[in-house]
Amino acid sequence: MVGILILAHAPLGSAFITAARHVFRSTPEHLEAIDVQPDQNTDEVIELGKQAIGRLNLGDGVLVLTDVFGGTPANCSQKLDALDQVAVLAGLSLPMLLRALTYRNDNLDVVFEMAQAGAQNGAIRVDNRLRIAP
């Protein structure tokens, strides 16, 4: 099972875990969040990330999901990407997380691709111009 680490601006990581708990009716296993605080030391964030990856990697790797590319959490995640069996995906959304959790029993590359597809397919225009056929 691929472990999943959410590394995001506070309080997003914890909020996404709460949302996943709501959808799945329990807290998914091998899922953790690091909520990066304003002005938090980046070396501390990277160390917390390494420790979390150590706990989450059961041999199938860890997918790190981060919120905004270029932000502090994403920049710290790039340092974690250098670790063995770690993949990083920016642009965190709930559809991305749910897809990652759903496919996490596959290999890390497939989980990454499914999470990325979840994010892309989860962005849908919803208004009066959108007609859904019965």
Secondary structure per residue as TSV (DSSP state, phi and psi in degrees):
chain	resnum	aa	ss	phi	psi
A	1	M	-	360.0	130.4
A	2	V	-	-76.1	129.3
A	3	G	E	-78.1	153.3
A	4	I	E	-128.4	126.1
A	5	L	E	-116.9	125.5
A	6	I	E	-99.3	121.3
A	7	L	E	-121.2	104.5
A	8	A	E	-147.4	167.2
A	9	H	E	-61.3	136.9
A	10	A	T	-61.6	139.0
A	11	P	T	-103.0	25.2
A	12	L	H	-60.2	-42.6
A	13	G	H	-58.0	-51.1
A	14	S	H	-63.3	-37.4
A	15	A	H	-64.4	-38.8
A	16	F	H	-66.9	-36.0
A	17	I	H	-66.5	-39.7
A	18	T	H	-61.1	-41.7
A	19	A	H	-65.2	-41.8
A	20	A	H	-63.7	-40.1
A	21	R	H	-60.3	-39.7
A	22	H	H	-63.7	-45.9
A	23	V	H	-68.5	-45.0
A	24	F	H	-91.6	-2.5
A	25	R	S	67.2	9.4
A	26	S	S	-164.4	164.5
A	27	T	-	-77.1	120.4
A	28	P	-	-59.5	142.2
A	29	E	T	-68.0	154.4
A	30	H	T	54.0	44.4
A	31	L	E	-130.7	125.4
A	32	E	E	-137.1	160.8
A	33	A	E	-131.0	143.9
A	34	I	E	-118.6	114.5
A	35	D	E	-91.4	108.8
A	36	V	E	-78.3	123.6
A	37	Q	-	-85.2	154.8
A	38	P	T	-56.9	135.4
A	39	D	T	63.4	17.4
A	40	Q	-	-68.9	140.1
A	41	N	-	-61.5	125.9
A	42	T	H	-65.7	-33.1
A	43	D	H	-62.4	-36.7
A	44	E	H	-65.8	-42.9
A	45	V	H	-62.0	-44.8
A	46	I	H	-62.3	-42.5
A	47	E	H	-64.4	-42.7
A	48	L	H	-61.1	-38.8
A	49	G	H	-64.2	-43.5
A	50	K	H	-61.9	-42.2
A	51	Q	H	-63.8	-42.8
A	52	A	H	-64.1	-41.9
A	53	I	H	-62.0	-38.9
A	54	G	H	-59.5	-38.5
A	55	R	H	-74.8	-36.5
A	56	L	H	-83.9	-24.8
A	57	N	-	-83.1	105.7
A	58	L	S	-94.9	10.7
A	59	G	S	117.8	-13.6
A	60	D	S	-103.2	-0.6
A	61	G	-	98.6	178.0
A	62	V	E	-136.5	131.9
A	63	L	E	-97.4	123.1
A	64	V	E	-100.8	122.2
A	65	L	E	-108.1	129.9
A	66	T	E	-129.7	158.6
A	67	D	S	-80.2	-64.8
A	68	V	S	-119.8	121.2
A	69	F	T	-60.3	130.1
A	70	G	T	97.7	-14.7
A	71	G	S	-79.8	169.1
A	72	T	H	-55.4	-47.0
A	73	P	H	-59.9	-41.3
A	74	A	H	-67.2	-40.3
A	75	N	H	-63.5	-39.3
A	76	C	H	-67.3	-37.0
A	77	S	H	-62.1	-34.4
A	78	Q	H	-61.6	-32.8
A	79	K	H	-68.2	-31.8
A	80	L	H	-76.5	-25.7
A	81	D	T	-61.7	-22.7
A	82	A	T	-73.2	-15.1
A	83	L	S	-73.2	156.1
A	84	D	T	-65.2	139.1
A	85	Q	T	59.9	40.0
A	86	V	E	-128.6	132.9
A	87	A	E	-126.3	142.6
A	88	V	E	-120.2	134.4
A	89	L	E	-131.9	124.6
A	90	A	E	-98.8	160.2
A	91	G	S	96.9	34.2
A	92	L	-	-49.9	132.7
A	93	S	-	-141.7	164.1
A	94	L	H	-64.2	-42.4
A	95	P	H	-58.8	-37.0
A	96	M	H	-61.7	-49.5
A	97	L	H	-63.3	-44.1
A	98	L	H	-63.6	-39.2
A	99	R	H	-65.6	-42.6
A	100	A	H	-59.6	-44.3
A	101	L	H	-66.1	-37.0
A	102	T	H	-68.3	-36.3
A	103	Y	T	-102.8	11.1
A	104	R	T	-68.1	-10.1
A	105	N	T	-82.8	-3.3
A	106	D	S	-88.5	-172.2
A	107	N	-	-80.7	166.8
A	108	L	H	-57.9	-40.5
A	109	D	H	-63.4	-41.1
A	110	V	H	-68.2	-42.3
A	111	V	H	-61.0	-42.5
A	112	F	H	-58.8	-49.5
A	113	E	H	-63.3	-40.6
A	114	M	H	-67.9	-39.0
A	115	A	H	-63.7	-43.9
A	116	Q	H	-63.4	-42.3
A	117	A	H	-64.7	-37.4
A	118	G	H	-60.6	-40.5
A	119	A	H	-66.1	-45.5
A	120	Q	H	-66.7	-44.5
A	121	N	H	-77.0	-16.4
A	122	G	H	-82.1	-10.5
A	123	A	-	-93.2	100.7
A	124	I	-	-129.7	135.7
A	125	R	-	-72.8	125.6
A	126	V	-	-127.0	106.8
A	127	D	S	-161.0	-169.0
A	128	N	T	-67.8	-18.1
A	129	R	T	-80.5	-16.6
A	130	L	-	-88.0	119.4
A	131	R	-	-111.2	122.7
A	132	I	-	-100.1	121.5
A	133	A	-	-70.1	140.6
A	134	P	-	-69.3	360.0
